Structures are given as structure tokens and as C-alpha cells.
């Protein structure tokens, strides 16, 4: 499974929604506190691009040498239609300073402490762990991949329930399996029907590194599920 630091790094650099919170700016328009870009430096600092008129930019500029405390709050929502769509929440707290690189409205958040709460659990993350971690290689394409699976491979997703030990008799009716998360270690599917909903994680035999490996691994997973479900070869 990915480490807590890897999960957090994926959220920070991914497509999840984020809001910058600064004590004393509670009345600011939330739209002015939403970074349009988020990147992480080699040192593990988070670089945020905000609207030029953002109160955060003014506060960081006027703070000069004083430390300006701030928290980056992140919410991750599944990119497919499914109940209970929030997959993760995370926060990164630290000190905000202007990034003087010639580009306006860019701030540096020096990480002091952080934590992530997601489908894996709730874990704190140390700054040095965050700096050393890498985001999941499929994070940028995860939404597209999950939407493709949901739209084009619904029957194959339904077969996966036959691989869930002891619960295959309680799975959803056809079409009730929805992919909710994908990373280099595996696929998570939410099964639902008749008021009964549960998630099942399908771990890959080895972590996948690129789209070619992912395609081959998914084909092998669906083949195993088809056999377990008693479906004849050649059918979806």
C-alpha cells in the first residue's frame, strides 16, 4: 500500500480541491483562497499560485520577516457517480512567505506538520517524509481511467465480486459495482445494492509503473474474475 506521505503528496499535487486558511482572514471570499496551482519543491515546500487580489498574498507580503501561519485544507472526491463520494481529507500546516521568483501571486508554504485521512485510514505525516515521497504515477490520469472503467467495463467490474471471499452472495445487482480509486498498487471498487454497500480492494501482484503494465494487469484481473464468476470466455 502507499505510505501516508505518498498519499498526502498525491493529494497535494493532484486534482483534489484545496483551500488556504489563515488565522485572522476568516471573512475572506473562499474563491480568493483557492490555489489554482499546487507544486512541491525538492525541499518539500508547497508552492501555491493564488489570485493576485487574494488576501493571502497581501497578508504574506506584509508579514515581511514575521511568520504567517497557514493551513492548506484538501478534500478529495471520487470522480465517478457513487454514494459517499469523499475519499480523503488532508491538511498541511506551516508558514507562508511570498515566493520571489518574478511570478506574481505565488506563495511558499513551509511544512510544519501534516496529516491525511482517507480510505486507508488516518495518519500523521512528518515534513521530511513528505519531502522524500513521490505522488502516485497515475494520479493525473486517475479520473479519466476510473470514468472509462465505469462507462466501458461495467460487466467486468460486476464479476469482481466473485473474488471477494464470503461476500459474493451479497453483491449488487448488475451495474452496481463502481470503481472509486486506482493507484499503482491496486483498484478499489464499491459494491452496492439492496441497502448493502461495501468496498473491496483488489491488490495487483506487483506495483505497476506505466499504462502498458496497468492494461495487462487489469486484463489479468478481469480474466480471473470472469472465471470465478463462471462467465464463458469471449463475453464481457
C-alpha positions in Angstrom: 0.0 0.0 0.0 1.2 3.6 -0.4 2.7 5.2 2.6 0.9 8.1 4.3 3.4 10.5 2.9 2.9 9.2 -0.6 -0.9 9.5 -0.2 -0.6 13.1 1.1 1.9 14.0 -1.7 -0.6 12.7 -4.3 -3.4 14.7 -2.8 -1.3 17.9 -2.6 -0.1 17.6 -6.2 -3.3 16.1 -7.7 -6.7 17.4 -8.7 -8.3 17.5 -5.3 -9.9 20.7 -4.2 -7.9 22.8 -1.7 -8.5 25.9 0.4 -5.9 28.0 2.2 -6.9 29.0 5.7 -5.1 31.8 7.5 -5.9 32.9 11.1 -7.5 36.4 11.0 -8.8 36.1 7.4 -11.9 34.1 8.3 -14.1 36.6 6.4 -12.2 36.3 3.1 -14.0 35.2 0.0 -13.2 31.4 -0.2 -12.7 31.8 -4.0 -9.8 34.1 -3.3 -8.2 31.5 -1.1 -8.3 28.6 -3.5 -4.9 27.9 -5.2 -5.1 27.5 -9.0 -1.8 25.5 -8.9 0.0 23.4 -6.3 3.5 22.1 -6.7 6.1 20.7 -4.3 9.8 21.8 -4.3 12.7 19.4 -3.8 12.9 20.7 -0.2 9.3 19.7 0.4 7.8 23.2 0.5 4.4 23.6 -1.1 4.2 26.4 -3.8 0.7 27.9 -4.2 -0.5 30.1 -7.0 -3.3 32.3 -5.9 -5.4 35.2 -7.4 -3.4 38.4 -7.4 -6.0 40.1 -5.2 -6.1 37.3 -2.7 -5.9 38.4 0.9 -3.4 35.6 1.4 -1.0 37.3 -1.0 -1.4 40.7 0.8 -1.0 39.1 4.2 2.1 37.2 3.3 3.7 40.2 1.6 3.0 42.5 4.6 4.2 39.9 7.1 7.8 40.5 5.9 10.1 38.6 8.2 7.3 37.6 10.6 6.0 34.1 10.3 2.5 33.9 8.9 0.8 30.6 10.0 -1.5 28.9 7.4 -3.2 25.6 6.8 -3.8 24.1 3.4 -7.0 22.0 3.7 -7.6 19.4 1.0 -10.8 17.4 0.1 -10.7 14.6 -2.4 -13.9 13.5 -4.1 -14.3 10.4 -6.3 -14.6 11.4 -10.0 -17.4 8.9 -10.6 -21.1 8.9 -9.6 -21.2 7.0 -6.3 -22.7 7.5 -2.8 -20.3 8.8 -0.2 -18.0 10.4 -2.7 -15.5 12.0 -0.3 -12.4 9.7 -0.5 -9.9 11.7 1.5 -9.3 14.8 3.6 -5.9 16.2 4.4 -4.2 19.2 5.9 -0.8 20.7 5.7 0.1 23.4 8.3 3.1 25.6 8.2 4.4 29.1 7.5 3.6 31.2 4.4 6.0 33.6 2.6 6.0 35.2 -0.8 7.9 33.3 -3.5 10.1 36.0 -5.1 10.7 34.3 -8.5 9.4 37.1 -10.7 6.0 35.5 -11.0 3.2 37.3 -9.1 0.8 35.8 -6.5 3.0 32.7 -5.7 3.4 31.8 -2.1 5.6 29.2 -0.4 4.2 27.1 2.4 7.0 25.6 4.6 5.5 22.4 6.0 5.5 22.2 9.8 3.0 19.3 10.3 0.5 17.4 8.2 -2.0 14.6 8.2 -4.1 12.5 5.9 -7.4 10.7 6.5 -8.6 8.5 3.6 -9.8 5.1 2.6 -6.6 3.6 4.1 -7.0 5.3 7.5 -5.9 8.3 9.4 -2.1 9.0 9.7 0.2 12.0 10.6 3.0 12.8 8.1 6.3 14.3 9.1 7.8 17.1 6.9 10.9 15.0 6.0 8.7 12.1 5.0 6.5 14.4 2.8 9.6 15.9 1.1 11.0 12.4 0.3 7.7 11.0 -1.0 6.6 10.9 -4.6 3.0 11.2 -5.9 1.3 8.1 -7.5 2.3 7.9 -11.2 -1.4 7.5 -12.2 -2.7 10.4 -10.1 -3.1 12.8 -13.1 -5.0 10.3 -15.2 -6.9 8.5 -12.4 -10.2 10.4 -13.0 -10.1 9.5 -16.7 -9.2 5.9 -16.0 -12.0 5.4 -13.4 -14.6 7.0 -15.7 -13.5 4.8 -18.5 -13.8 1.7 -16.3 -17.2 2.7 -15.1 -18.5 3.5 -18.6 -17.0 0.7 -20.7 -16.3 -2.2 -18.3 -19.4 -2.4 -16.1 -19.9 -6.1 -16.7 -16.3 -6.9 -15.9 -16.5 -4.8 -12.7 -19.5 -6.8 -11.6 -17.6 -10.1 -12.0 -15.0 -8.8 -9.4 -17.4 -9.5 -6.6 -16.9 -13.2 -7.2 -13.3 -12.7 -6.0 -14.4 -11.2 -2.7 -14.3 -14.1 -0.2 -17.5 -14.7 1.7 -19.4 -11.8 0.2 -20.2 -12.8 -3.4 -23.7 -13.7 -2.4 -24.4 -10.2 -1.1 -23.1 -8.3 -4.1 -25.1 -5.7 -6.0 -27.3 -6.4 -9.0 -25.6 -5.9 -12.4 -24.3 -2.4 -12.8 -23.9 -1.9 -9.0 -20.1 -2.1 -9.0 -18.3 1.3 -9.3 -14.5 1.9 -9.3 -13.7 4.5 -6.7 -9.9 4.6 -6.6 -6.9 3.4 -8.6 -3.2 3.6 -7.9 -0.1 1.7 -8.8 -0.8 -0.9 -6.1 -4.4 -1.8 -7.0 -8.1 -1.0 -7.6 -10.8 -0.2 -5.1 -14.4 -1.0 -6.1 -17.6 -0.1 -4.3 -20.4 -2.7 -4.4 -23.9 -1.7 -3.6 -27.4 -2.9 -3.8 -30.5 -3.6 -1.6 -29.2 -1.2 1.0 -25.9 -3.0 1.4 -22.7 -1.2 0.4 -19.1 -2.2 0.9 -15.7 -1.5 -0.6 -13.3 -4.2 -1.8 -9.7 -3.6 -2.6 -8.1 -5.7 -5.4 -4.3 -5.6 -5.0 -2.1 -6.0 -8.0 0.5 -8.8 -7.9 3.2 -6.2 -8.2 3.1 -2.4 -8.4 2.5 -1.2 -12.0 4.7 1.5 -13.4 3.1 2.6 -16.6 -0.1 2.3 -18.7 1.2 -0.8 -20.5 1.7 -2.6 -17.2 -1.7 -1.3 -15.9 -3.5 -2.6 -19.0 -2.0 -6.0 -18.8 -2.7 -6.3 -15.1 -6.3 -5.2 -15.4 -6.8 -7.8 -18.2 -5.4 -10.5 -15.9 -7.6 -9.3 -13.0 -10.8 -9.4 -15.2 -9.9 -12.8 -16.6 -9.6 -14.2 -13.0 -12.9 -12.5 -12.1 -14.6 -13.9 -15.2 -13.5 -17.4 -14.3 -14.6 -17.0 -10.7 -18.0 -15.7 -11.8 -18.5 -18.7 -14.1 -18.7 -16.5 -17.2 -17.8 -18.1 -20.5 -14.7 -16.7 -22.4 -15.4 -14.2 -25.0 -18.1 -12.3 -23.1 -17.7 -9.0 -21.3 
